[in-house]
Amino acid sequence: MSAELIPALHLALGALLANLPWLTPRWRFPWRLALALGAYALWVGGAQLALRSGGHAPVTAWELWPVTLALFAVAGFPGIVWRYLR
């Protein structure tokens, strides 16, 4: 796998994980939100582990968390629209 393809795959995985909680059938909103936050933690934690195993120092500045959370929320917007506005 080429190194240029890895960020695109990571973003696609993030979009899939962001939409997954909103596509589950009979769960209430607090469980969906908890699943979304767990998926976010899995996504960011996986990126941190991948960077660490690749020999790079992972970014740990405070800017990482709001930016990636906003990116995750925007990526999950189609699932929220499909769930509540269809």
Order of alpha helices (4+ residues) and beta strands (2+ residues): alpha-alpha-alpha-alpha
